[in-house]
Amino acid sequence: MPEAVVDATHENVHLAVAWDWEYDYDFIRILQRQAQRHNAKFLDISVYNLDEVLAALQKKTLKIAALLDRASDTNELFLPLQTLAAEQQTYIINPFPISQYTMDKAQMHYELIRAGVNVPYTVILPAYDEERKLDSALIKELSKLQVPFVLKPANGGGGEGVVKSVYSPYDAAAWREQISWDKYLAQEKIYPKYLYGWRCWFRAYYLFGDVEVLWWDDERHLYRLLSTADKARVKFDAMTDTMHRIAKASKMDFFSSELALTTDDKLIAIDYVNDQIDLRIKSRHYDGLPDSFVEKVAEKLITFAKQQAAQKSTLGSTCNN
């Protein structure tokens, strides 16, 4: 159970984080440490204190400079939180409407093409519930994909519903029945080049204008820090540019993307926008992020929240003068 934070519902808070996933516990503890280090006020919002927080927001006894909501997408009890916080001019990190829009990979595919981001050759397929049999034009488009190709639901997450090797257009049409209400993306299979024996597959993070990149083995799901020497060999500047383009297209402040360097040295965005970043730590989970990296993410969140608080204070002073 998280520490009691009842007193925090009656004051100004730099950063509040709503969470409902048990594996976020370590991240919350890290945020608390970083808040103390930076002399910031931090509020963690869980099911244990949610009612008190909502009541305090309604009474206007609690003011939050910045809110990161990692709960309302899976727990409807948290849904009023963003609305009440926004009424207090809280900066909502990745507001729900924007987050919902970017979840649709089919929509984002076209947005990123317009933004100049390299993406896999893709054929968008209608939901099985809408069109059980694909028309000849779509079958013809699917036939242009080299086999095997990848099939993924437009709104899936965490690999749910992804078929990594599809061998015919008719197989793709049939697989749609697994998640029958959703559109599907049929994508060319990307083959990364290798460096140091590692696949050149990466998880890139957009953190309020800054970009951080980690090696990420997409087959073993293992992370590794990217060294300064690595950056020159893996097109780090191009990755940074790509992430800024994705951020501008998605209007997101805090997200991750999968990027890969192909055998012909082309940088491709694979998984476009992951809103709820997995922040489990390596010291506790085999497939977690390096602990030092999660510390850095927490520090950036605290710093951003303090900037928001300072900006609001400055605006308030200006209005009062």
Backbone bond lengths (Angstrom), bond angles and torsions (degrees), N, CA, C in turn:
res aa  C-N    CA-C-N  psi(-1)  N-CA   C-N-CA  omega(-1)  CA-C   N-CA-C  phi
1 M - - - 1.467 - - 1.525 109.52 -
2 P 1.359 118.74 136.73 1.457 120.35 -179.42 1.515 111.80 -68.48
3 E 1.326 115.11 160.35 1.448 119.73 178.65 1.523 110.13 -65.01
4 A 1.323 115.37 149.97 1.457 120.14 179.46 1.522 109.48 -64.80
5 V 1.317 116.42 138.01 1.463 120.60 179.38 1.522 109.86 -133.79
6 V 1.336 115.71 31.15 1.455 120.43 -176.17 1.522 111.18 -59.03
7 D 1.355 117.20 -40.06 1.451 120.09 -178.74 1.518 112.24 -63.00
8 A 1.341 116.24 -27.13 1.465 120.10 -178.23 1.516 112.05 -71.54
9 T 1.327 118.12 -13.59 1.461 120.00 179.54 1.528 111.37 -82.73
10 H 1.316 117.10 7.31 1.462 120.77 179.90 1.525 110.61 -129.98
11 E 1.331 115.77 38.94 1.455 118.76 -179.22 1.524 110.11 -160.18
12 N 1.319 115.24 -177.42 1.455 120.95 175.40 1.525 109.24 -87.64
13 V 1.308 116.37 133.64 1.460 122.40 -177.10 1.527 108.42 -122.05
14 H 1.331 116.77 135.01 1.460 119.54 177.58 1.530 111.09 -70.89
15 L 1.321 116.19 -52.50 1.467 120.87 -176.24 1.519 110.20 -133.25
16 A 1.321 115.49 134.22 1.467 121.84 171.24 1.523 107.84 -122.41
17 V 1.316 115.95 138.08 1.463 121.29 177.41 1.521 108.63 -126.19
18 A 1.325 115.85 121.21 1.464 121.44 175.07 1.522 108.49 -92.31
19 W 1.327 116.03 132.26 1.468 119.15 -176.71 1.520 110.21 -145.91
20 D 1.338 114.79 148.28 1.462 120.50 -178.69 1.529 111.20 -142.58
21 W 1.325 116.38 11.78 1.465 121.94 -179.51 1.518 107.95 -107.80
22 E 1.308 117.44 123.03 1.464 120.55 -174.51 1.526 112.69 -56.33
23 Y 1.331 117.07 -30.19 1.461 120.23 -177.01 1.526 113.29 -77.67
24 D 1.343 117.28 -3.79 1.463 120.70 173.43 1.527 112.13 -81.51
25 Y 1.328 117.58 -6.17 1.468 121.09 -174.56 1.532 111.79 -54.54
26 D 1.325 117.13 -47.30 1.468 120.15 -178.66 1.527 111.47 -63.78
27 F 1.328 116.23 -39.50 1.461 120.23 178.79 1.527 110.69 -63.04
28 I 1.313 117.30 -40.41 1.462 120.95 178.46 1.525 110.56 -63.00
29 R 1.322 117.14 -41.14 1.473 120.59 178.16 1.536 110.33 -63.72
30 I 1.324 116.14 -39.02 1.471 120.22 178.18 1.530 110.38 -65.20
31 L 1.327 116.64 -41.03 1.462 120.30 177.06 1.524 111.00 -61.33
32 Q 1.314 116.83 -40.43 1.465 119.61 178.27 1.527 111.14 -61.07
33 R 1.328 116.48 -41.76 1.466 120.48 178.53 1.527 111.51 -63.55
34 Q 1.337 114.82 -44.83 1.462 118.67 -179.05 1.530 111.32 -66.03
35 A 1.321 116.63 -35.48 1.466 120.26 177.85 1.526 110.51 -63.38
36 Q 1.324 117.01 -43.61 1.464 120.74 177.79 1.528 110.44 -63.18
37 R 1.317 115.37 -41.69 1.464 120.16 -178.80 1.522 111.63 -62.75
38 H 1.336 116.49 -36.26 1.466 121.02 -176.62 1.531 112.46 -100.73
39 N 1.324 116.24 13.28 1.465 121.16 178.10 1.533 111.44 54.91
40 A 1.319 114.94 45.83 1.462 121.50 -179.91 1.524 109.90 -115.17
41 K 1.319 115.71 153.96 1.460 120.91 177.44 1.524 108.88 -96.83
42 F 1.317 115.32 124.26 1.464 122.13 -175.47 1.524 109.98 -121.96
43 L 1.323 115.45 137.84 1.460 121.68 178.68 1.516 109.37 -125.17
44 D 1.336 117.21 120.07 1.463 118.26 172.96 1.519 107.94 -97.41
45 I 1.322 114.75 130.95 1.463 122.03 -175.49 1.521 108.50 -111.57
46 S 1.311 115.88 116.89 1.462 121.86 179.11 1.524 108.40 -128.71
47 V 1.311 116.72 -177.84 1.466 119.80 178.63 1.525 111.14 -62.07
48 Y 1.332 117.31 -21.05 1.458 120.77 -176.39 1.526 113.14 -75.17
49 N 1.319 117.46 -26.02 1.467 118.98 -179.66 1.526 112.73 -128.27
50 L 1.324 117.44 10.03 1.465 121.25 -175.94 1.522 112.03 -58.22
51 D 1.326 118.01 -46.72 1.469 120.48 -178.05 1.523 111.37 -59.70
52 E 1.335 116.81 -40.78 1.465 120.34 179.55 1.524 110.85 -65.70
53 V 1.314 116.38 -40.06 1.463 120.34 -179.97 1.524 110.54 -66.11
54 L 1.324 117.32 -45.66 1.465 120.70 179.28 1.526 110.66 -61.44
55 A 1.331 116.66 -41.34 1.464 120.41 179.05 1.523 110.78 -64.38
56 A 1.332 116.60 -41.08 1.467 120.54 179.61 1.525 111.50 -65.68
57 L 1.321 117.16 -37.44 1.466 120.41 176.74 1.525 110.86 -66.15
58 Q 1.326 116.37 -40.30 1.464 120.18 178.39 1.526 111.32 -64.25
59 K 1.333 116.04 -37.86 1.470 120.97 -179.57 1.524 112.06 -81.73
60 K 1.329 115.38 -7.84 1.469 121.61 -178.59 1.534 112.36 63.72
61 T 1.333 115.84 29.90 1.467 120.13 174.10 1.523 111.43 -93.68
62 L 1.318 116.52 -6.69 1.464 122.02 178.86 1.520 109.26 -124.11
63 K 1.314 116.10 129.03 1.459 121.21 174.88 1.519 108.68 -123.10
64 I 1.322 115.83 131.73 1.460 122.51 -177.11 1.524 108.23 -118.94
65 A 1.307 116.89 125.86 1.468 119.52 179.55 1.524 111.09 -71.55
66 A 1.348 116.96 -45.08 1.472 120.91 -178.99 1.523 109.19 -142.09
67 L 1.325 115.46 139.60 1.466 121.72 -178.91 1.519 110.20 -123.96
68 L 1.331 115.74 129.07 1.463 122.14 170.64 1.518 107.23 -110.66
69 D 1.319 116.40 116.12 1.465 122.20 -176.35 1.526 109.28 -101.86
70 R 1.327 116.49 108.30 1.460 122.30 178.47 1.527 110.58 -111.54
71 A 1.338 116.67 21.53 1.461 119.53 -173.06 1.521 115.17 -127.04
72 S 1.332 118.18 -37.46 1.465 119.18 -169.65 1.522 113.92 -68.66
73 D 1.344 117.41 -17.04 1.463 118.75 178.19 1.524 111.61 -72.14
74 T 1.340 117.56 -19.46 1.469 120.70 -179.42 1.524 112.82 -120.20
75 N 1.328 118.02 -14.73 1.463 121.27 -178.23 1.522 109.07 -133.38
76 E 1.319 116.15 110.27 1.465 120.90 -174.61 1.532 112.70 -66.40
77 L 1.324 118.24 -16.96 1.463 120.29 177.66 1.523 111.48 -60.84
78 F 1.326 116.46 -25.76 1.466 121.03 -177.82 1.534 112.74 -87.42
79 L 1.315 118.32 -5.50 1.465 120.78 -173.53 1.533 114.19 -57.03
80 P 1.351 120.14 -37.63 1.479 118.52 -179.93 1.527 113.92 -68.28
81 L 1.312 117.65 -14.40 1.463 121.24 -171.01 1.521 112.75 -61.02
82 Q 1.320 117.38 -50.21 1.463 119.89 -177.63 1.525 111.47 -62.94
83 T 1.335 116.46 -40.53 1.464 120.35 -178.93 1.521 111.22 -62.51
84 L 1.339 116.43 -48.51 1.463 120.50 -179.35 1.524 111.38 -65.42
85 A 1.329 116.56 -40.00 1.463 119.68 179.55 1.528 111.04 -65.89
86 A 1.324 116.46 -40.28 1.466 120.39 -179.75 1.527 111.45 -62.85
87 E 1.327 116.61 -32.89 1.469 120.53 177.76 1.525 111.59 -63.90
88 Q 1.340 116.32 -21.99 1.463 121.54 177.77 1.534 111.29 -95.52
89 Q 1.343 116.49 14.07 1.471 122.14 -177.92 1.527 112.65 63.15
90 T 1.323 116.35 28.12 1.460 120.55 173.31 1.524 109.55 -68.03
91 Y 1.327 117.00 140.11 1.462 120.47 173.27 1.521 107.70 -78.75
92 I 1.327 116.80 114.94 1.462 121.56 179.41 1.523 108.06 -90.36
93 I 1.313 116.64 117.62 1.460 121.35 177.28 1.526 108.18 -76.91
94 N 1.323 116.90 118.84 1.470 122.22 -176.36 1.530 111.40 56.30
95 P 1.342 117.97 69.71 1.467 120.73 179.99 1.526 111.76 -55.24
96 F 1.317 115.35 151.57 1.462 121.42 -173.10 1.533 113.38 -54.02
97 P 1.347 120.86 -46.38 1.477 119.47 -179.39 1.528 112.82 -60.09
98 I 1.330 116.59 -40.38 1.466 120.09 178.89 1.518 110.44 -68.59
99 S 1.319 115.60 -42.74 1.466 120.46 178.72 1.523 111.32 -59.74
100 Q 1.334 115.92 -43.18 1.465 120.13 179.69 1.521 111.51 -63.27
101 Y 1.332 116.20 -40.14 1.464 120.26 -179.48 1.524 111.22 -63.92
102 T 1.323 116.29 -43.98 1.463 119.64 -175.92 1.522 112.74 -73.88
103 M 1.327 117.34 -16.09 1.466 120.10 178.05 1.521 111.80 -64.60
104 D 1.329 116.75 -26.56 1.458 121.55 -178.14 1.531 109.12 -79.84
105 K 1.316 116.39 102.95 1.466 121.10 -177.06 1.524 112.03 -64.41
106 A 1.329 117.32 -29.12 1.463 120.03 179.07 1.527 110.42 -66.06
107 Q 1.338 116.39 -45.08 1.464 120.02 177.32 1.524 110.93 -63.71
108 M 1.332 115.60 -45.37 1.459 119.38 -177.39 1.526 111.84 -66.95
109 H 1.318 117.24 -29.17 1.466 120.27 178.28 1.530 110.04 -57.61
110 Y 1.325 116.35 -47.74 1.462 120.16 -179.61 1.532 111.41 -70.91
111 E 1.343 116.46 -36.86 1.469 119.99 177.70 1.530 110.65 -60.46
112 L 1.325 116.25 -41.53 1.463 119.53 -176.81 1.522 112.03 -73.91
113 I 1.315 117.02 -32.91 1.468 119.37 174.12 1.529 109.40 -60.36
114 R 1.348 115.79 -45.15 1.465 120.14 178.60 1.531 111.44 -64.27
115 A 1.331 116.21 -28.54 1.468 120.74 -179.05 1.524 112.63 -83.82
116 G 1.331 117.09 -2.45 1.459 120.30 178.44 1.514 114.88 82.98
117 V 1.336 116.77 23.34 1.466 121.60 178.72 1.528 109.23 -92.79
118 N 1.328 116.87 134.29 1.465 120.61 175.98 1.527 109.80 -72.86
119 V 1.316 116.48 123.53 1.465 122.24 179.52 1.529 108.62 -129.44
120 P 1.325 118.32 160.25 1.467 119.74 178.59 1.529 111.31 -64.44
121 Y 1.344 115.79 150.89 1.463 119.25 172.70 1.523 106.88 -60.39
122 T 1.336 115.80 128.73 1.465 120.77 -169.44 1.518 111.25 -137.91
123 V 1.318 115.27 141.96 1.463 122.20 171.45 1.526 106.98 -117.46
124 I 1.334 116.38 122.92 1.461 121.12 179.79 1.526 108.94 -86.80
125 L 1.323 115.67 126.48 1.463 121.14 -178.75 1.525 110.42 -109.00
126 P 1.332 117.44 139.89 1.466 120.09 178.20 1.525 111.09 -68.24
127 A 1.324 115.78 160.16 1.462 120.50 177.43 1.530 110.29 -62.25
128 Y 1.302 115.65 146.75 1.467 121.21 179.07 1.530 110.65 -58.83
129 D 1.336 116.63 -37.76 1.468 120.32 -179.72 1.524 111.90 -64.64
130 E 1.331 117.10 -26.98 1.458 121.05 -178.76 1.526 112.24 -89.25
131 E 1.305 116.26 -33.56 1.471 120.42 -176.00 1.528 108.96 -149.08
132 R 1.315 116.26 92.22 1.470 120.17 -174.78 1.524 112.37 -66.60
133 K 1.304 116.04 -34.90 1.458 120.43 179.29 1.522 108.89 -113.39
134 L 1.321 116.70 125.37 1.459 120.32 179.86 1.519 110.70 -74.17
135 D 1.329 116.07 140.28 1.463 118.90 179.64 1.531 110.24 -74.22
136 S 1.307 115.25 168.23 1.468 121.23 -174.03 1.525 112.32 -63.40
137 A 1.337 116.92 -31.30 1.466 120.24 -179.93 1.530 110.81 -64.90
138 L 1.333 116.70 -41.54 1.462 120.22 178.90 1.527 111.39 -70.19
139 I 1.325 116.00 -38.43 1.470 119.60 176.83 1.528 109.81 -60.90
140 K 1.326 115.75 -39.16 1.461 120.30 178.87 1.527 110.70 -65.28
141 E 1.345 116.36 -41.52 1.465 120.24 178.11 1.525 110.98 -64.01
142 L 1.332 116.15 -42.70 1.465 120.27 178.97 1.528 111.53 -62.24
143 S 1.311 115.43 -32.28 1.471 120.07 -178.76 1.526 112.26 -66.97
144 K 1.340 116.59 -17.01 1.464 120.24 178.41 1.533 111.89 -76.59
145 L 1.340 116.23 -17.93 1.461 119.98 -179.87 1.520 110.42 -76.26
146 Q 1.319 115.61 132.11 1.463 119.49 175.21 1.524 108.87 -68.89
147 V 1.322 117.01 136.52 1.463 120.41 178.83 1.526 110.16 -93.40
148 P 1.344 115.60 145.80 1.465 126.33 -2.42 1.526 111.04 -77.24
149 F 1.333 115.90 154.24 1.457 120.69 173.59 1.528 109.10 -123.50
150 V 1.314 115.53 171.76 1.468 122.16 -174.47 1.519 109.66 -102.32
151 L 1.324 115.88 143.37 1.460 121.43 176.85 1.519 108.19 -125.48
152 K 1.331 116.70 128.33 1.471 119.49 -179.83 1.526 110.67 -141.52
153 P 1.334 117.84 142.78 1.465 120.64 176.97 1.521 110.64 -68.61
154 A 1.324 116.26 147.80 1.463 120.22 -176.23 1.518 112.41 -65.73
155 N 1.329 117.57 -31.92 1.459 120.49 -175.34 1.518 113.39 -113.96
156 G 1.309 117.63 15.68 1.457 120.50 -179.92 1.513 111.73 -77.26
157 G 1.320 115.73 162.98 1.456 121.85 177.57 1.508 110.40 -146.11
158 G 1.329 116.21 156.03 1.454 120.38 177.04 1.511 114.00 64.63
159 G 1.328 116.71 24.17 1.462 120.46 179.26 1.513 114.31 82.45
160 E 1.340 117.42 0.76 1.461 120.22 -178.76 1.526 110.91 -63.57
161 G 1.314 116.65 128.34 1.451 121.79 176.15 1.512 115.28 80.11
162 V 1.330 118.19 -0.22 1.470 121.08 -178.52 1.527 109.95 -79.63
163 V 1.331 115.54 131.07 1.466 121.93 174.73 1.525 106.21 -111.53
164 K 1.322 117.45 113.69 1.464 121.03 -171.23 1.521 114.06 -77.38
165 S 1.317 117.52 -21.28 1.468 119.53 -179.17 1.522 110.08 -140.57
166 V 1.326 115.52 107.45 1.466 122.36 177.06 1.523 107.01 -115.30
167 Y 1.328 116.56 137.14 1.465 119.74 -169.79 1.527 114.89 -111.84
168 S 1.329 118.39 -2.06 1.465 118.73 177.03 1.523 109.89 -158.74
169 P 1.338 117.36 155.08 1.459 120.82 176.55 1.524 112.33 -57.57
170 Y 1.320 116.46 -34.51 1.465 120.03 -177.28 1.528 111.20 -72.81
171 D 1.327 116.53 -32.55 1.467 119.68 173.27 1.528 110.16 -64.67
172 A 1.319 116.13 -41.80 1.466 120.52 178.89 1.522 110.67 -61.12
173 A 1.323 116.18 -43.49 1.461 120.52 179.20 1.522 110.98 -60.04
174 A 1.321 116.56 -40.07 1.466 121.07 -178.02 1.528 112.14 -73.09
175 W 1.329 117.19 -38.61 1.466 120.77 -178.12 1.525 112.26 -60.70
176 R 1.328 117.71 -24.69 1.470 120.81 -178.26 1.522 112.39 -59.99
177 E 1.312 116.75 -21.39 1.463 120.59 -178.46 1.536 111.60 -66.64
178 Q 1.343 117.68 -20.30 1.467 120.83 -178.26 1.531 111.73 -61.89
179 I 1.322 116.86 -42.05 1.475 121.91 172.63 1.521 105.08 -126.28
180 S 1.301 115.35 82.68 1.469 121.81 -163.61 1.524 114.38 -69.79
181 W 1.336 117.70 -20.87 1.467 119.93 -176.85 1.531 112.82 -85.97
182 D 1.322 117.62 -11.85 1.460 121.16 -170.57 1.525 112.45 -104.64
183 K 1.343 115.24 149.64 1.455 120.73 170.03 1.524 108.70 -69.14
184 Y 1.325 116.32 163.03 1.467 121.02 178.23 1.524 110.37 -129.33
185 L 1.320 115.09 151.23 1.456 121.84 172.36 1.522 108.32 -110.83
186 A 1.318 115.83 121.42 1.465 121.04 171.80 1.524 106.43 -98.20
187 Q 1.328 116.46 116.82 1.464 120.59 -171.89 1.521 112.11 -124.60
188 E 1.322 114.45 147.02 1.464 118.60 173.40 1.526 109.62 -59.07
189 K 1.306 115.97 144.96 1.458 121.10 178.98 1.527 108.82 -79.64
190 I 1.329 115.99 129.04 1.463 121.07 -177.56 1.524 109.77 -95.29
191 Y 1.329 115.40 129.64 1.465 121.23 179.06 1.529 108.49 -111.05
192 P 1.333 117.44 108.70 1.465 119.86 -176.98 1.519 112.26 -78.79
193 K 1.311 115.11 155.18 1.462 118.77 171.50 1.530 108.73 -79.84
194 Y 1.320 116.51 173.65 1.460 121.73 -177.98 1.526 110.80 -118.62
195 L 1.328 115.90 142.10 1.463 123.55 170.64 1.526 107.85 -135.56
196 Y 1.311 116.93 134.77 1.473 121.98 -179.81 1.534 111.88 56.34
197 G 1.313 117.53 22.52 1.452 120.05 -176.87 1.518 113.85 83.22
198 W 1.341 116.78 2.06 1.464 121.07 179.31 1.524 109.77 -103.63
199 R 1.325 115.70 140.92 1.457 120.54 171.09 1.525 108.81 -64.41
200 C 1.322 116.57 137.18 1.470 120.41 179.80 1.526 110.21 -81.51
201 W 1.295 113.17 65.89 1.468 122.83 178.45 1.521 106.21 -119.81
202 F 1.321 117.15 135.12 1.458 120.02 -170.36 1.522 111.34 -135.69
203 R 1.308 114.39 153.62 1.457 120.95 168.31 1.526 105.98 -110.64
204 A 1.327 115.90 116.55 1.463 121.29 -179.24 1.525 109.09 -105.22
205 Y 1.311 115.79 144.19 1.463 122.10 -174.79 1.519 110.00 -123.30
206 Y 1.325 115.10 128.17 1.464 120.91 174.23 1.518 107.06 -100.92
207 L 1.328 116.16 115.61 1.460 121.96 -173.91 1.525 109.42 -123.18
208 F 1.334 116.06 82.28 1.460 122.18 175.34 1.527 112.31 56.50
209 G 1.315 115.77 45.18 1.461 120.84 177.64 1.510 114.31 101.44
210 D 1.318 117.37 -21.62 1.463 121.30 176.35 1.528 109.63 -95.20
211 V 1.312 115.87 150.92 1.468 120.99 179.85 1.523 109.33 -121.75
212 E 1.312 115.72 129.89 1.464 122.91 174.86 1.527 107.66 -122.98
213 V 1.321 116.51 145.12 1.469 120.97 -177.53 1.527 109.77 -131.53
214 L 1.324 115.63 137.46 1.461 122.62 174.43 1.523 109.29 -122.47
215 W 1.325 115.58 146.17 1.459 118.29 165.32 1.532 107.60 -63.36
216 W 1.327 116.03 141.32 1.461 119.02 176.15 1.523 108.76 -144.62
217 D 1.310 116.39 113.08 1.462 120.90 177.53 1.524 108.09 -77.17
218 D 1.332 115.96 108.62 1.466 120.28 -175.12 1.520 113.09 -70.91
219 E 1.327 117.63 -13.68 1.461 120.54 178.65 1.528 111.85 -92.00
220 R 1.334 116.49 -40.31 1.469 120.36 -179.90 1.532 112.42 -100.14
221 H 1.329 116.54 -8.19 1.467 122.77 178.57 1.527 111.78 59.34
222 L 1.323 115.77 45.12 1.456 121.93 179.50 1.523 110.16 -115.05
223 Y 1.328 115.38 139.39 1.462 122.26 -179.90 1.523 110.95 -103.04
224 R 1.331 114.85 154.38 1.455 120.98 173.99 1.520 107.99 -150.23
225 L 1.327 116.77 142.13 1.457 120.74 179.34 1.525 110.83 -64.71
226 L 1.312 115.85 145.40 1.460 122.51 176.55 1.526 107.96 -92.89
227 S 1.322 117.09 120.07 1.465 120.67 -178.09 1.529 110.85 -82.27
228 T 1.323 115.58 166.81 1.466 120.73 176.44 1.526 110.66 -60.51
229 A 1.330 116.36 -39.78 1.468 120.45 178.74 1.525 111.27 -65.15
230 D 1.336 116.55 -34.00 1.467 120.53 179.38 1.524 111.79 -63.78
231 K 1.325 116.32 -36.71 1.464 120.81 -170.09 1.524 112.57 -57.22
232 A 1.313 116.83 -38.66 1.465 120.31 -178.95 1.524 111.76 -68.84
233 R 1.325 117.19 -22.11 1.466 121.28 -174.78 1.528 113.17 -97.65
234 V 1.327 117.01 -11.36 1.472 118.62 -175.16 1.530 112.62 -120.80
235 K 1.339 116.90 20.16 1.462 121.37 176.61 1.527 112.06 60.10
236 F 1.322 115.74 49.25 1.463 119.90 -178.13 1.527 111.68 -60.37
237 D 1.332 118.00 -40.31 1.466 120.23 179.61 1.524 110.79 -62.21
238 A 1.328 116.52 -39.38 1.468 120.13 177.69 1.526 110.61 -67.03
239 M 1.330 116.59 -36.22 1.467 120.24 176.62 1.525 110.64 -63.42
240 T 1.328 115.31 -42.88 1.462 119.89 178.92 1.522 110.77 -60.97
241 D 1.327 116.33 -45.27 1.465 120.80 178.21 1.527 110.71 -61.37
242 T 1.327 116.72 -42.79 1.468 120.83 179.36 1.523 111.15 -60.98
243 M 1.326 116.81 -44.30 1.464 120.09 -178.91 1.522 111.54 -65.86
244 H 1.320 117.33 -35.94 1.466 119.70 176.73 1.531 110.52 -67.24
245 R 1.313 117.01 -36.77 1.463 120.31 177.08 1.530 110.83 -65.64
246 I 1.329 116.15 -42.11 1.467 120.19 178.48 1.527 110.14 -64.43
247 A 1.323 116.56 -41.55 1.466 120.57 179.46 1.525 111.14 -62.04
248 K 1.321 116.37 -42.53 1.465 119.87 -179.91 1.524 110.84 -65.95
249 A 1.323 116.84 -40.24 1.468 120.62 -179.50 1.520 111.90 -70.61
250 S 1.325 116.44 -36.10 1.469 120.46 -175.09 1.521 113.36 -91.69
251 K 1.348 116.98 -18.62 1.466 122.86 -176.10 1.532 111.91 63.61
252 M 1.320 116.17 28.09 1.460 121.63 -179.71 1.530 110.41 -98.49
253 D 1.341 115.64 148.82 1.463 121.85 179.74 1.522 113.10 -100.23
254 F 1.336 116.32 -24.86 1.463 120.99 -164.61 1.525 107.81 -149.23
255 F 1.344 116.22 100.05 1.463 118.81 -175.54 1.522 109.67 -160.45
256 S 1.320 115.33 171.59 1.464 120.10 174.50 1.520 109.64 -126.99
257 S 1.324 115.62 159.40 1.462 122.82 176.46 1.524 108.43 -139.69
258 E 1.324 115.61 155.08 1.465 120.05 172.38 1.520 108.33 -97.12
259 L 1.323 116.27 129.57 1.458 122.55 177.35 1.517 108.73 -124.71
260 A 1.324 116.09 150.60 1.465 119.95 178.09 1.523 109.86 -140.75
261 L 1.334 115.12 146.64 1.463 122.21 171.32 1.517 107.54 -101.34
262 T 1.321 116.82 120.18 1.457 120.72 -175.20 1.527 111.46 -79.92
263 T 1.311 114.94 172.93 1.472 120.56 -179.85 1.527 111.80 -62.32
264 D 1.338 117.92 -23.00 1.467 120.29 175.46 1.531 111.44 -99.22
265 D 1.347 115.78 20.25 1.466 123.60 172.17 1.527 113.42 66.96
266 K 1.319 116.85 32.25 1.455 121.59 177.05 1.524 109.28 -101.09
267 L 1.343 116.72 134.32 1.460 121.35 179.33 1.525 109.50 -87.77
268 I 1.329 116.24 124.17 1.464 122.56 -176.22 1.526 109.79 -124.48
269 A 1.337 116.88 136.36 1.466 121.57 171.15 1.523 107.91 -86.37
270 I 1.329 116.53 122.78 1.465 121.41 -174.89 1.523 111.49 -97.78
271 D 1.318 115.57 -60.64 1.467 121.51 178.75 1.517 105.61 -110.60
272 Y 1.329 116.90 115.99 1.451 120.86 -159.34 1.529 115.41 -73.58
273 V 1.326 117.30 -60.37 1.466 120.70 -174.67 1.522 109.92 -137.12
274 N 1.316 116.34 113.04 1.465 121.68 173.82 1.522 107.90 -105.90
275 D 1.317 115.56 108.69 1.456 121.99 -175.13 1.531 111.15 -73.78
276 Q 1.318 116.86 -55.69 1.464 120.82 -178.53 1.533 109.14 -85.25
277 I 1.307 115.40 88.90 1.462 121.25 -176.34 1.525 110.11 -65.33
278 D 1.310 115.62 133.35 1.464 121.24 174.46 1.530 107.95 -73.54
279 L 1.335 116.96 115.86 1.459 121.15 -175.47 1.528 112.34 -118.72
280 R 1.315 116.18 30.51 1.468 119.77 173.41 1.529 109.20 -68.20
281 I 1.318 116.55 146.34 1.466 120.20 -175.03 1.527 112.09 -98.45
282 K 1.320 114.55 148.06 1.465 122.00 -176.58 1.532 112.39 -61.78
283 S 1.317 117.54 -34.46 1.463 120.16 -177.84 1.519 112.75 -67.27
284 R 1.329 115.79 -14.94 1.468 119.69 179.67 1.527 112.99 -115.75
285 H 1.333 116.25 -18.83 1.467 120.39 -175.61 1.528 109.34 -137.50
286 Y 1.301 116.40 131.10 1.464 122.52 -177.67 1.523 111.84 -54.77
287 D 1.339 116.40 -39.19 1.459 121.04 -177.45 1.526 111.99 -103.53
288 G 1.335 116.97 24.25 1.451 120.71 -179.22 1.518 113.19 -83.60
289 L 1.325 115.42 173.66 1.459 122.67 177.43 1.527 110.18 -78.39
290 P 1.336 117.42 150.80 1.467 119.16 173.77 1.530 110.33 -53.97
291 D 1.320 116.53 133.74 1.469 120.55 -176.39 1.524 111.82 -55.77
292 S 1.333 116.62 -40.79 1.465 120.43 -178.24 1.524 111.34 -62.91
293 F 1.329 116.24 -32.40 1.461 119.61 178.88 1.526 110.58 -70.31
294 V 1.322 117.61 -42.21 1.465 120.73 179.01 1.527 109.93 -64.36
295 E 1.330 117.43 -35.94 1.468 120.78 174.31 1.531 110.05 -59.75
296 K 1.327 116.21 -41.49 1.464 120.81 179.91 1.528 110.83 -65.20
297 V 1.331 116.85 -42.23 1.467 121.05 178.01 1.525 110.09 -60.68
298 A 1.323 116.56 -45.34 1.463 121.01 179.94 1.526 110.86 -61.65
299 E 1.328 116.21 -42.20 1.463 120.31 179.53 1.525 111.08 -62.89
300 K 1.331 117.19 -40.19 1.466 120.40 179.23 1.528 110.85 -65.80
301 L 1.329 117.27 -37.60 1.463 120.53 176.95 1.527 110.92 -62.91
302 I 1.320 116.37 -46.73 1.462 120.49 179.95 1.524 110.69 -62.82
303 T 1.331 116.79 -44.46 1.467 121.37 -179.97 1.521 111.04 -61.58
304 F 1.338 116.34 -44.05 1.463 120.28 179.23 1.525 110.47 -62.14
305 A 1.327 117.04 -43.56 1.465 120.84 -179.18 1.528 111.08 -63.02
306 K 1.329 116.83 -39.91 1.461 119.92 178.32 1.528 111.08 -65.68
307 Q 1.324 116.50 -36.02 1.464 120.31 176.45 1.527 110.70 -63.65
308 Q 1.335 116.02 -41.42 1.460 120.07 178.05 1.522 111.00 -63.32
309 A 1.336 116.35 -42.21 1.465 120.28 179.23 1.522 110.83 -63.56
310 A 1.331 116.45 -42.25 1.463 120.84 179.88 1.522 110.94 -64.84
311 Q 1.327 115.91 -39.83 1.466 120.21 179.27 1.522 110.67 -64.13
312 K 1.327 116.60 -42.79 1.465 120.46 179.06 1.522 110.56 -65.16
313 S 1.329 116.23 -37.78 1.459 120.52 178.59 1.516 110.79 -65.21
314 T 1.337 116.03 -41.55 1.465 121.15 179.07 1.517 110.86 -64.65
315 L 1.329 115.64 -43.36 1.461 119.92 179.33 1.516 110.43 -63.49
316 G 1.348 115.24 -40.12 1.461 119.51 179.60 1.514 111.52 -63.99
317 S 1.332 116.31 -41.11 1.458 121.05 179.28 1.521 110.82 -65.56
318 T 1.343 115.68 -39.40 1.464 120.69 179.46 1.518 110.82 -63.64
319 C 1.344 114.94 -42.48 1.464 119.51 -178.84 1.525 111.24 -67.23
320 N 1.337 116.59 -31.24 1.460 120.09 -176.95 1.525 112.47 -81.18
321 N 1.340 116.34 -17.77 1.472 119.31 -177.13 1.523 111.44 -87.79
